[in-house]
Each structure stands twice: as C-alpha cells, then as structure tokens.
Amino acid sequence: ETFFWTFCDDYIELVKDRAYGGRDNPVAPEAAASARAALRLALDVQLRLLAPVLCYSAEEVWSWFKQGSVHKAAWPSVDELSSAAGDSAVLDAVGAALAGVRKAKSDAKLGMRAEVSSITFAGPAETLDRVRSGEADLRAAGKVTGLAYADADAFEVRDAQLIPPPPKN
C-alpha cells in the first residue's frame, strides 16, 4: 500500500506532463509514448498485485483497458519487468525533491499551482545527479522555473522563492 501511494504521489505527478505531451512545454513524441507505456505497465502490474485484496476495484479498473478478468491474469513476474527496470534511486531522489517543493508551497500557505521562481537542492553529488536526471519532470510537476544545486552532506531543499498563482475570476 505504501508503494502504491508513493507511486501515485510521486511518479504519476512527475511523469503526467510528459505523458500528456507537455501542455506547457512541448515533449518529444518518443518521451510521451515512453511515459504512457511505463504508466500502462505499472497499472497492469499493480492491479494484478492488488486484485486479491481489492477484488472489485481491481476488476473494474482492469476492464477499462484489458479483456477478461484480472483474477485470471498471470501473477507478475520478474522477467516481464526486468527489461523496464530503471534505477529506483532516481525516483527516490526526485520524489524527495518534489516533496521539498510541495513543503515549501505548503509552508507558505500557497496551493500547489504556485510557481517556484527559484529553489536550491543541496546534497551529495550522487543524489544531485539523480535529481538532475529527472529535472524536466520535476520542473513540470512542481512548476519550477528557477533551480540551483549546491553541495551538502544530506539532501535538503533551500531558499524557495514562490509566486502565487493569479486569482480565479
């Protein structure tokens, strides 16, 4: 269950702009297709894993994009996922950065649509390299326009400058 909610809160938020083709920032068709394929695979596997516990919900969602019953589908195997495996530490690092962006917005009592005009991610070089590899998705999900990196012993988010969204009419 923890994995599922982390997946929803972090991964889906990070890739949805790319999967939709980048509404604000045009995305290469291959990048959009890759994001959609990864989301489809993740949903497929998670539904099969959750089906014994969330019987009716899993069956309903399965019917939206698959034929037959999720309860008759094969259990997920390592082999089917090994070709799609990436570095899970990247999601952990970029997810921590996104959590820091969300916290800065929440601490400022602003909604998640607020723009981040400037923010600094500080941490060990290896962690910052992982954040950089997901930077485009992080910028889109967090509405980050200005970003800097700094060395530190542990990962932290510093100096967030926020711009509230315009009021709705």
N, C-alpha and C positions, 0 to 999 in steps of 0.2 A: 504494500500500500504506500509506503514511504517513497519507493522508487516511482510509482505511478504519479504521485503528486509532484515530486521533484521534476519528473519528465514534463508534466503539464505546465508547471510554473516557470521552468527554465527553458527546456529545449523547444517546446512549441512556441513560446514567446520569442525566442531568439531566431527561429527559422521562418516564422509565418510571413514576414515581409518578403523574404527571398522566395518562399513557396508561392506567394501570390503574384510574383513577378515584379516586386518592388514598386508599389504605387507611387512613392515619392522619389525613389532612386531606382532608375531602370536596372534590371538584373538580366544577366545573360540567360538565354533560354535553357542552356545546359544546367546552370545553377538552380534555376527554378524547378526543372524536372528532377534534379538530384534531391532537392529538399522534399518534393512531393513523394518521391519513391521511398525515401527514408521514413517519412511520416506514415506512409501506407504500410510498410513493413513493420514498423513499431506498433501500429494499431492492430495489425493482424496477429502479431505475437502476443501482445498484451491481452487481447480478447481471448485467445486460447488459454492463457495462463489464468485469467480471471473467471473463465466460464464455470469452473466447479463451484466457485464461491458466489458469483453474481450471475446466476443462471439465466434469468430472464433478460436482464440488461445486456449481457454479452450477446445473447441470441438476437436481440433486436438490432443492436448496432452491427453485428455481423451481416444481417440481412440487407443492410443498406449498401453493401459493396461486394458481397460474396454470395454464391449459391450454396444451398444445402445448410446443414446445421453446424454451428461452431462445436457442438458436442460430439460430432462425428469426425471433426478435423484432427489431423495428426498433432501430437504434442510437439511443441517447438524443439528443434534440435540445434546443437552447437554448429553442425555443418551448414545449416541454412543461414546462420547468422555470421559465420566466420568471414565470408567474403565482404560483408558490410561493416565489419568491426573497424572502429577507429580508436583513437586514444581517448579513453573516458576521462582522463585527467584534464583534457581541453574543456569538456563540458563542466567539470567541477570548477575550473579556474574562471571561465567566462560566466558561469552561473553565480559565482561569488561576486564577480564584478557587477553583474546585473542586480544582485541583491543589495550591493552597496549603493547603486544608483537609486534603487527603489527606496532604500532607507533615507538617503539624502532628501528625496522628494517628500517622504512621509514626515521626517523631522521638520521640514519647512512648511508642513501642513498644506502641501500642494498635491494635486492629482497626478496620476502617472502620465498624463499628456503634457506636463510641463517640460519645456526644453531645457537641456543641460548645456549651457553655453561653454562651460569649462569644468573639467574634473581631472583629478590626478589619481592614477592607480599606482600604488607603490608596493614593491615586494621583491622576492628573489628573482633573478634573471629567468630561470626556467618557468616560473609561474607567469611572469610578464610575457614571455614568448608565447605561451599558450593563450593568454588573453588576446595578444596581437593577432593570432591565427583566426580568432572569431570576432575580430574588431568590427567588420562590416555589419554582421548580425547584431552585435551589441549596440552599435550606433543606432541602428534602425529600431530595435526593441526599446531602448532607453531614451530615444530622442536626444542623443548626444551629438553635439556639433563640434565641440572643442574638447580635446583629450590629450593628456600628457602622461608620461611614465616616469617613475623615479625608483631608485634602488632602496630597498628596505629589507630587514631580516624576515618580516612576516607580511603577508598580503594585507593591505588596507586601502580604503578609499579616502581621499583627502580633497579639501578645497573645492567643493562643488558649488558652482555658480548657476543658479536656476532662473529661468524666465517663465513666469506663469503663462498659461495659455490664455488667448483672448476670451473675454466673456461671451457666452452664448446669447444671441438675440432672442 
